[in-house]
Structure formats: structure tokens, C-alpha cells
Amino acid sequence: MARVAAGPEIERLIQLLARLPGLGPRSARRAALALVKKKEQLLGPLAAALAETRDTILTCEICGNIDTASPCTLCRDPARDRSLICVVEEVGDLWALERAGVINGLYHVLGGTLSPLDGVGPDDLSIAKLIERARDPHVKEVLLALNATVEGQSTAHYLMDRLAGANVTVSRLAYGVPIGGELDYLDEGTLAAAVKARKAM
């Protein structure tokens, strides 16, 4: 990354911002400049929010969501439909579905997908915990809301086989979701249509 005409603290800020998804070196420089220019209104509150988040963030012991309490807000909510578990790859996918307002059930975050080329096998994901949750007599449906990638498809097939012993309906999102598409990048309307048109597997 090219150096900027600033001290090492600002250089470090730019380097850290550039590590964030979607921010390259140029965007990181712009973001750093905006933060520094609005030190009181933006930089101070952001630094405080980051420190607070660092100190309070937890992973939900039940579903794998990120929250400030475990069990998370969603798992503790008595109004949620406990007969449905929606399985997602990552927390960002859970957040996308929540933004769309199409799932009133519970969630389960796998923590990725099976990828033998990358050395990710079933033991590296939260699959055993999912199978255990699916065996709860209150659970009637497991919705596999995995990305339409090769890894997402193969993970879905693996989960179908593993869930065969549980007394649940296994369904998938209907894919108006493009092949290779990731849930976190889809608009709420597409997600809503995919959930409503889900199919049993």
C-alpha cells in the first residue's frame, strides 16, 4: 500500500481499515480521512463503539449468532416459531434473512461450508450441534438457506443425508437466487420469494 503524508498512527488506521471486506487501499484512505476530519462526531464514538463491542461480543451457544448475550436475542425470543430451524453458512446470512423479515423461526449458523480443497470437513463446522437440535421433538422443519455455490450445494446434500434420521422435513430455498449467489448480497424481495417458495428435499 502506498504511503500517505501522515504519521504512523494514521498509516496504521488506513492499514486496518483496508483489511475490512469491500475496502481496498483507496477506500480505506478515504474512510480514514473522513474519520480524522470528524474526530469528535465520528472517530471518538466509533472508537468507543468498537471497544464496547470487543468487550461485550459473544457467540450464541445455541445457534452461533453474534450478540452481547448467550443465548442470543433470537434464541431467547418466546414469539419465535420453535418448529423451524433455518440453517445458514455465516452470521451475515442470518442478518440478511432477518433484514428481509421472512424467517420467524430459529437459526443455526454452520460457520462455513464443506470444502475438502480448503481442508474444511464436517468436524470443522457446527453440524453435530445442528443434528442434535433437529432431534428435538418440537422441531418439524429444517430449512437449508445455504448459498447457491458448489460448496453450498454439496454441504446441503451432506446435511440432507445426516438429517435423514431426524423426524423433520428438510427444505431448501427456492432459487430465484442465482447460482453462485451469496445471500448477504441479495435484496430483501428476492430472499422473501426464495423463502416462500422453498421446497422439501
Backbone as a ProteinNet text record, in pm:
[ID]
protein_1_A
[PRIMARY]
MARVAAGPEIERLIQLLARLPGLGPRSARRAALALVKKKEQLLGPLAAALAETRDTILTCEICGNIDTASPCTLCRDPARDRSLICVVEEVGDLWALERAGVINGLYHVLGGTLSPLDGVGPDDLSIAKLIERARDPHVKEVLLALNATVEGQSTAHYLMDRLAGANVTVSRLAYGVPIGGELDYLDEGTLAAAVKARKAM
[TERTIARY]
85.4	0	89.4	57.3	135.6	121.3	231.7	229.2	151.4	95.8	29.8	113.8	89.2	166.1	107	122	66.9	152.1	128.1	204.8	171.6	249.7	231.8	95.7	34.9	-96.2	-203	-197.8	-295.2	-265.7	-136.9	-98.5	-157.8	-146.1	-198.7	-350.5	-417.9	-563.3	-601.1	-531.2	-559.2	-535.3	-424.7	-393.7	-500.7	-548.2	-652.6	-784.9	-820.9	-944.8	-939	-821.6	-806.7	-826.2	-818.4	-842.2	-990.6	-1076.9	-1221	-1270.8	-1368.4	-1423.7	-1483.3	-1455.2	-1511.1	-1432.1	-1328.6	-1247	-1107.7	-1073.7	-938	-855.7	-730.7	-643.8	-701	-756.8	-810	-931.4	-1024	-1142.4	-1101.3	-1000.6	-952.1	-895.2	-821.9	-768.2	-882.2	-984.5	-1099.7	-1171.4	-1192.1	-1260.7	-1178.7	-1047.3	-960.4	-964.9	-961	-965.4	-1097.9	-1207.9	-1339.2	-1343.9	-1289	-1287.9	-1204.4	-1087.2	-996.6	-1054.3	-1119.3	-1178.3	-1294.3	-1365.9	-1480.2	-1448	-1337.5	-1285.1	-1388.1	-1451.6	-1545.4	-1676.8	-1729.9	-1860.9	-1854.1	-1739.8	-1734	-1625.4	-1503	-1390.7	-1403.7	-1434.8	-1449.4	-1560.4	-1683.5	-1791.6	-1764.1	-1699.6	-1667	-1567	-1464.3	-1363.9	-1429.6	-1520.2	-1590	-1678.3	-1749.9	-1837.2	-1755.6	-1640.8	-1554.6	-1501.8	-1459.4	-1407.8	-1518.1	-1637.3	-1750.3	-1787.6	-1789.1	-1821.5	-1718.3	-1590.3	-1483.2	-1502.5	-1544.3	-1556.4	-1685.8	-1789.2	-1919	-1966.3	-1898.3	-1947.6	-1932.3	-2035.4	-2035.2	-2092.6	-2058.4	-2120.3	-2226.1	-2347.4	-2457.7	-2425.1	-2439.6	-2409.3	-2508.2	-2624.8	-2726.5	-2715.6	-2722.2	-2732.2	-2605.8	-2513.7	-2391.9	-2400.8	-2512.7	-2526.1	-2429.7	-2400.6	-2316.5	-2408.3	-2389.6	-2475.4	-2397.6	-2462.7	-2398	-2444.6	-2522.3	-2568.4	-2573.3	-2559.5	-2571.9	-2655.9	-2769.6	-2828.6	-2858.7	-2859	-2877.2	-3022.9	-3045.4	-3179.4	-3280.3	-3240.2	-3333	-3368.6	-3270.5	-3297.2	-3381.2	-3371.3	-3448.1	-3589	-3616.6	-3745.4	-3857.1	-3952	-4058.2	-4156.5	-4157.8	-4251.5	-4203.2	-4079.2	-4027	-4079.9	-4098.5	-4150.2	-4040.7	-4054.9	-3951.3	-3960.2	-4055.7	-4066	-3979	-3921.2	-3840.4	-3699	-3600.5	-3460.9	-3412.1	-3369.3	-3314.1	-3161.8	-3100.5	-2955.7	-2887.9	-2789.9	-2714.3	-2565.2	-2489	-2344.2	-2278	-2308.6	-2241	-2342.1	-2297.2	-2383.3	-2437.9	-2359.5	-2407.1	-2531	-2540.2	-2658.5	-2780.2	-2759.2	-2866.7	-2917.4	-2824.9	-2864.7	-2941.1	-2900.6	-2970.4	-3114.4	-3134.4	-3269.5	-3353.5	-3291.8	-3364.4	-3404.2	-3314.7	-3348.4	-3468.9	-3474.4	-3585.2	-3714.1	-3704	-3821.9	-3901	-3832.4	-3902.9	-3893.9	-3812.2	-3798.4	-3844.3	-3942.9	-3984.4	-3942.6	-3864.5	-3817.6	-3685	-3614.5	-3481.6	-3377.7	-3253.3	-3144.3	-3038.6	-2953.8	-2834.2	-2723.3	-2614.9	-2501.5	-2397.8	-2370.4	-2272.3	-2129.5	-2100.7	-1963.7	-1885.1	-1955.7	-1890.3	-1957.1	-1884.8	-1933.7	-1824.6	-1865.5	-1768.4	-1683.6	-1554.3	-1464	-1336.9	-1337.9	-1221	-1092.2	-1102	-981.9	-919.7	-1004.7	-955.2	-936.5	-955.4	-938	-1050.5	-1170	-1284.7	-1375.7	-1380.7	-1464.7	-1579.4	-1662.6	-1779.5	-1745.2	-1630.1	-1593.6	-1553.5	-1527.5	-1488	-1608.8	-1726.6	-1849.2	-1941.2	-2043.5	-2137.5	-2248.6	-2207.1	-2303.3	-2357.9	-2271.8	-2317	-2421.6	-2399.1	-2494.5	-2627.3	-2621.6	-2744.4	-2824.3	-2757.8	-2826.3	-2892.8	-2821.9	-2876.6	-3000.7	-2994.9	-3109.7	-3227.4	-3199.8	-3306.3	-3380.9	-3319.4	-3384.2	-3479.8	-3481.6	-3576.4	-3717.5	-3807.7	-3942	-4023.3	-3987	-4059.4	-4023.9	-3908.7	-3862.3	-3929.9	-3995.1	-4066.2	-3998.7	-3927.3	-3866.2	-3726.9	-3634.6	-3501.8	-3490.3	-3478.6	-3467.1	-3319.7	-3266.8	-3127	-3117.9	-3078.3	-3066.1	-2918.3	-2861	-2718.5	-2700.3	-2584.2	-2555.8	-2557.8	-2591.5	-2602.9	-2466.6	-2367.7	-2232.9	-2211.2	-2103.3	-2072.4	-2059.1	-1988.7	-1970.4	-2102.9	-2187	-2318	-2405.4	-2402.7	-2482.2	-2433.5	-2301.4	-2251.3	-2274.3	-2266.6	-2296.2	-2443.2	-2532.3	-2675.6	-2702.2	-2638.7	-2658.7	-2605.9	-2492.9	-2437.7	-2534.5	-2588.1	-2681.3	-2809.9	-2858.5	-2978.1	-2954.5	-2838.8	-2806.9	-2800.3	-2735	-2720.4	-2853.1	-2944.5	-3073.2	-3178.1	-3142.6	-3238.9	-3293.6	-3214.4	-3258.7	-3346.8	-3344.5	-3427.6	-3567.6	-3666.7	-3805.2	-3847	-3779.5	-3806.6	-3817.5	-3888.5	-3889.6	-3766.7	-3690.4	-3574.4	-3611.3	-3600.4	-3634.7	-3517.9	-3524.4	-3422.2	-3490.7	-3415	-3467.5	-3495.1	-3601.8	-3624.3	-3527	-3460.3	-3357.3	-3401.4	-3457.1	-3452.2	-3321.1	-3256.3	-3122.8	-3028.6	-2945.2	-2860.5	-2756.9	-2721	-2615.3	-2488.3	-2422.3	-2303	-2335.8	-2467.3	-2507.9	-2493	-2462.7	-2449.5	-2563.5	-2624	-2744.4	-2723.8	-2606.3	-2581.5	-2588.8	-2575.3	-2575.9	-2710.8	-2808.5	-2938.7	-3032.6	-3123.2	-3220.6	-3328.1	-3399.1	-3499.8	-3611.6	-3651.9	-3759.2	-3722.6	-3599.2	-3553.5	-3548.4	-3497.9	-3491.7	-3631.3	-3723.5	-3860.5	-3923.8	-3905.8	-3962.6	-3899.9	-3769.4	-3700	-3747.4	-3771.7	-3818.9	-3961.3	-4047.9	-4187.9	-4201.7	-4113.3	-4122.7	-4029	-3986.1	-3892.8	-3954.2	-3868.4	-3913.8	-3857	-3937.4	-3888.7	-3787.8	-3688.3	-3583.9	-3604
-117.8	0	123.3	220.2	343.1	422.5	486.2	566.1	695.2	747.6	877.6	975.8	1102.7	1206.4	1227.6	1128.3	1136.4	1051.6	1067	994.2	845.9	769.3	624	580.3	661.3	624.9	623.8	724.5	731.3	621.8	595.1	484	352.6	331.6	207.4	200.9	312.8	317.8	278.4	332.3	300.9	152.7	99.4	-42.7	-132.7	-97.4	-178	-167.7	-47.9	-31.6	-109.6	-115.5	-186.2	-336.9	-388.1	-531.6	-567.2	-467	-493.1	-534.6	-626.6	-668.5	-549.6	-541.4	-435.6	-306	-296.6	-175.3	-205.7	-142.9	-152.1	-38.1	-25.2	81.1	221.8	248	382.1	411.5	316.8	336.1	350.3	274.8	283.4	422.2	479.1	614.9	716.1	700.9	792.8	781.7	657.9	637.2	695.7	672.6	726	878.3	938.2	1084.1	1137.9	1072.6	1115	1103.4	995.1	976.1	1082.8	1110.6	1207.5	1348.6	1380.8	1514	1535.9	1429.8	1441.5	1367	1408.3	1339.5	1330.5	1441.9	1444.1	1373.4	1397.7	1343.5	1197.1	1152.5	1019.6	930.7	979.9	896.6	854.6	951.4	919.4	818.6	845.9	749.7	612.5	611.6	483.7	405.7	474.1	407.3	350	427	379.2	259.3	265.8	154	28.6	44.8	-70.7	-133.3	-49.6	-101.7	-173.4	-114.4	-176.6	-310	-312.1	-435.1	-542.8	-504.5	-600.1	-663.1	-582.1	-629.8	-704.8	-687.6	-747.6	-853.4	-868.7	-958.6	-1105.2	-1184	-1327.4	-1403.5	-1531.2	-1619.8	-1700.7	-1702.3	-1774.2	-1922.4	-1976.9	-2118.5	-2212.4	-2160.5	-2244.1	-2238.7	-2117.4	-2106.4	-2058	-1994.9	-1944.2	-1799.7	-1731.7	-1590	-1508.9	-1387.5	-1297.2	-1197.2	-1180.8	-1092.4	-1051	-978.8	-940.1	-1028	-1130.7	-1226.1	-1364.1	-1465.7	-1603.8	-1680.8	-1737.2	-1740.3	-1599.8	-1588.9	-1459.1	-1412.8	-1290.6	-1230.3	-1315.8	-1369.7	-1450.1	-1580.6	-1648.9	-1777	-1758.9	-1642.2	-1616.2	-1566.6	-1525	-1463.9	-1568.9	-1559.9	-1660.5	-1655.3	-1545.5	-1531.9	-1604.3	-1653.8	-1718.4	-1860.6	-1905.1	-2038.6	-2142.6	-2220	-2316.8	-2446.9	-2455.1	-2575.9	-2565.9	-2447.6	-2425	-2382.4	-2452.2	-2409.5	-2376.6	-2253.4	-2208.3	-2215	-2295.9	-2317.6	-2224.5	-2148.9	-2056.6	-2084.5	-2035.2	-2055.6	-1966	-1837.6	-1738.6	-1644.4	-1571.6	-1476.8	-1370.4	-1328.7	-1229.4	-1276.2	-1407.6	-1463.4	-1456.3	-1485.8	-1475.1	-1330.8	-1236.4	-1095.5	-1055.7	-1106	-1074	-1125	-1247.2	-1303.7	-1227.2	-1185.6	-1106.4	-970.1	-908	-779.4	-795.6	-909.3	-935.1	-965.7	-1004.7	-1032.6	-1153.6	-1255.6	-1370.2	-1497.4	-1497.3	-1615.4	-1577.2	-1649.3	-1626.1	-1742.8	-1833.4	-1947.3	-1917.9	-2024.7	-2014.2	-2031	-2004.2	-2015.7	-2113	-2154.1	-2229.6	-2188.7	-2133.6	-2088	-2199.7	-2248.5	-2356.6	-2309.2	-2185.9	-2136.5	-2160.4	-2181.6	-2203.9	-2316.7	-2369.8	-2482.9	-2587.5	-2708.2	-2814.4	-2776.7	-2791.9	-2758.7	-2841.2	-2964.7	-3051.7	-2987.1	-2905.4	-2840.2	-2743.1	-2683.6	-2591.1	-2659.7	-2790.7	-2865.4	-2846.9	-2809.4	-2790.2	-2911.5	-2989.5	-3108.4	-3090.9	-3193	-3184.7	-3147.3	-3192.9	-3162.6	-3016.8	-2946	-2805.3	-2711.8	-2766.1	-2686.3	-2728.7	-2649.1	-2678.1	-2771.9	-2888.9	-2985.1	-3077.1	-3127.4	-3218	-3149.1	-3021.8	-2946.6	-2929	-2908.9	-2897.7	-3027.1	-3140.1	-3270.2	-3289.4	-3253	-3263.9	-3175.4	-3052.8	-2961.7	-3013	-3071.7	-3120.7	-3238.6	-3307	-3422.4	-3381.3	-3252.8	-3202.8	-3225.8	-3286.3	-3317.5	-3195.2	-3075.4	-2954.7	-2911.7	-2956.1	-2913.9	-2998.4	-2932	-3001.1	-2981.2	-2868.1	-2838.3	-2779.8	-2823.9	-2763.9	-2706.1	-2574.4	-2504.4	-2476.8	-2533.3	-2512.3	-2387.2	-2277	-2148.9	-2124.4	-2214	-2205.1	-2137	-2076.7	-2006.6	-2103.1	-2050.5	-2132.2	-2148.3	-2185.8	-2212.1	-2362.6	-2407.2	-2550.8	-2601.9	-2526.4	-2567.8	-2567.7	-2467	-2461.1	-2578.6	-2614.2	-2727.9	-2858.8	-2879.5	-3006.6	-3014.6	-2901.2	-2900.2	-2933.7	-2879.6	-2908.3	-3057.5	-3119.6	-3263.8	-3345.6	-3305.2	-3374.2	-3362.7	-3243.2	-3222.7	-3302.1	-3311.1	-3392.5	-3536.3	-3591.2	-3728.7	-3741.3	-3645.2	-3651.2	-3630.9	-3554.4	-3527	-3633.5	-3732.4	-3836.9	-3909.8	-3925	-3996.3	-3914	-3782.6	-3695.7	-3691	-3677	-3677.5	-3535.7	-3480.4	-3343.3	-3337.3	-3236.6	-3205.8	-3121.2	-3158.5	-3078.9	-3006.8	-2873.4	-2795.1	-2704.7	-2651.5	-2559.2	-2434.4	-2327.3	-2206.4	-2236.4	-2179.6	-2187.8	-2088.9	-2129.3	-2040.8	-1962.8	-1844.8	-1728.2	-1664.9	-1730.7	-1692.6	-1746.8	-1662.4	-1709.5	-1811.1	-1903.6	-1999.8	-1920.7	-1953	-1878.9	-1756.4	-1730	-1611.4	-1631.3	-1523.8	-1528.2	-1449.4	-1506.5	-1448.7	-1306.3	-1278.9	-1148.3	-1036.2	-1068.9	-967.4	-955.3	-1035.5	-1033.1	-933.1	-878.1	-785.1	-861.5	-788.8	-849.9	-917	-859.2	-917.1	-1053.2	-1067.4	-1196.5	-1299.6	-1258.5	-1351.2	-1393.1	-1298.6	-1330.6	-1430.2	-1409.1	-1500.8	-1638.8	-1644.9	-1773.3	-1851.4	-1781.5	-1849.7	-1899.9	-1817	-1856.8	-1975	-1983.8	-2091	-2207.5	-2218.9	-2326.7	-2462	-2560	-2693.6	-2797.9	-2898.5	-3011.1	-3088.3	-3143.5	-3216.8	-3365.8
0	0	0	-85.5	-93.7	35.6	73.1	195.2	172.7	281.3	275.3	355.3	335	404.6	543.2	628.8	764.1	857.2	985.7	1085.4	1089	1167.8	1172.7	1227.5	1313.2	1368.4	1258.4	1172.4	1062.8	960.5	936.1	847.2	899.1	1030.1	1089.9	1075.2	1097.4	1080.5	938.1	840	699.4	672.2	723.8	702.1	763.1	882.1	946.5	871.2	828.4	751.5	620.8	558.6	430.8	445.7	568.1	591.2	590.1	602.4	606	468.3	463.7	334.7	260.1	132.7	49.8	50.9	134.8	138.5	85	-24.7	-76.1	-19.1	-62.5	-10.4	-30.1	-147.1	-174.8	-86.6	-76.4	9.2	155.2	197.1	335	362.8	266.6	284.1	296	211.1	217.1	352	396.8	525.1	639.7	638.1	743.7	744.4	627.4	618	672.5	638	689.2	841.4	895.1	1040.3	1109.7	1054.8	1116.3	1108.1	996.8	980.8	1077.8	1110.4	1202	1331.3	1390.9	1508.7	1621.9	1653	1766.1	1733.2	1613.1	1577.3	1536	1481.5	1422	1481.6	1486	1529.3	1675.5	1762.5	1905.4	1931.9	1882.8	1904.2	1841.3	1723.4	1660.1	1744.2	1794	1878.4	2004	2064.2	2184.6	2152	2038.5	1998.7	1969.1	1903.7	1874.6	2003.4	2098	2225.4	2302.4	2303.4	2373.7	2309.1	2176.4	2104.4	2134.3	2130.1	2159.8	2297.9	2394.1	2531.4	2559.9	2476.5	2509.2	2410.6	2298.3	2193.4	2233.5	2205.9	2235.9	2117.3	2109.2	2011.3	2085	2031.6	2095.9	2105.9	2224.2	2248.9	2180.6	2141.6	2077.7	1925.9	1869.2	1722.8	1653.4	1726.4	1664.5	1619.9	1646.9	1613.4	1699.5	1655.3	1733.6	1802.6	1933.9	2012.1	2136.3	2224.8	2350	2465.4	2435	2536.1	2472.9	2555.1	2508.1	2608.9	2566.7	2433.9	2382.1	2247.9	2182.2	2191.4	2147.7	2149	2073.5	1957.6	1876.8	1946.7	2003.3	2070.4	2196.6	2260.3	2382.5	2353.8	2230.9	2197.2	2198.4	2294.1	2302.9	2186.1	2109.9	1998.2	1872.1	1872.3	1751.9	1740.7	1616.5	1586	1609.6	1715.2	1752.9	1674.2	1582.2	1499.6	1374.2	1348.5	1228.2	1265.6	1209.4	1220.7	1080.4	1061	933.1	942.8	856.9	860.4	760.7	808.7	723.4	737.6	640	644.1	748.3	742.2	826.3	890.5	991.6	1062.5	967.1	868.4	771	696.9	671.4	605	697.3	825.1	924.8	928.3	933.2	939.1	813.6	697	571.4	575.9	623.9	633.7	736	845.7	945.8	888.8	812.1	748.3	656.6	586.1	493.6	569.3	696.7	778.5	733.2	678.9	621.2	705.3	808.5	894.5	1034.5	1086.3	1224.2	1312.8	1257	1334.7	1400.4	1432.4	1491.2	1380.8	1413.3	1316.2	1366.5	1272.6	1307.7	1211.5	1265.2	1184.6	1179.3	1057.5	1040.8	1062.7	1025.7	1034.3	906.7	795.5	666.5	591.6	492.9	413.7	404.2	369.4	345.7	224.9	238.2	128.1	142.6	88	101.4	50	-55.7	-109.2	-9.5	74.7	177.1	312	315.4	440	539.5	492.9	582.5	571.4	679.1	683.4	780.8	797.3	886.3	1030.4	1078.9	1217.5	1237.7	1127.9	1136.9	1140.2	1116	1113.1	1227	1253.3	1362.1	1313.3	1263.6	1208.5	1316.8	1403.8	1510.7	1598.6	1629.3	1711.8	1638.1	1505.2	1425.8	1431.5	1413.6	1416.8	1552.6	1658	1793.8	1808.8	1759	1767.9	1686	1569.6	1481	1542.2	1636.2	1700.6	1812	1846	1945.8	1891.3	1969.7	1920	1876.5	1922.7	1882.2	1740.1	1689.7	1556.9	1450.1	1354.6	1246.1	1110.3	1093.8	963.9	982.9	897.4	888.7	747.8	739.9	611.9	584.8	477.1	440.4	353.4	413.9	343.1	313.9	234.9	203.3	68.6	50.5	-74.4	-192	-309.6	-430.8	-498	-418.4	-468.8	-470.4	-532.4	-533.6	-390.7	-306.1	-166.3	-90.6	-116.7	-51.5	-90.5	-219.6	-268.6	-206.5	-205.2	-150.8	-0.4	69.1	212.6	235.7	152.3	164.1	145.5	46.4	24.3	141.9	196	312.5	430.8	452.7	564.2	545	420.7	394	438.8	405	445.3	596.8	661.8	807.1	880.6	820.2	884.9	855.8	775	736.9	859.2	964.4	1084.2	1175.7	1159.3	1243.8	1183	1265.7	1218.4	1179.5	1075.5	1032.5	880.4	832.4	689.5	661.5	559.7	519.8	391.2	391.9	273	236.2	113.2	63.6	13.6	7.5	-55.1	-201	-254.8	-399	-459.9	-563.2	-614.6	-735	-706.3	-788.4	-747.4	-650.4	-608.2	-715.2	-775.7	-885.3	-839.4	-929.2	-899.3	-871.6	-763	-723.6	-639.9	-621.1	-545.9	-396.3	-324.5	-179.6	-116.7	-12.6	48.2	96.6	151.4	210	106.4	-22.8	-128.2	-198.8	-158.6	-226.2	-159.7	-239.3	-184.4	-107.5	-22.4	65	-13	-126.9	-207.8	-262.8	-313.4	-365.8	-254.2	-137.5	-23.8	20.3	26	67.7	-28.2	-159.2	-258.7	-246.7	-222	-210.4	-88	23.2	144.4	124.5	66.5	47.6	-47.1	-146.5	-246.3	-214.7	-88	-53.5	-83.3	-106.5	-145.1	-50.6	-20.5	59.2	-23.9	42.9	-29	-12.5
[MASK]
+++++++++++++++++++++++++++++++++++++++++++++++++++++++++++++++++++++++++++++++++++++++++++++++++++++++++++++++++++++++++++++++++++++++++++++++++++++++++++++++++++++++++++++++++++++++++++++++++++++++++

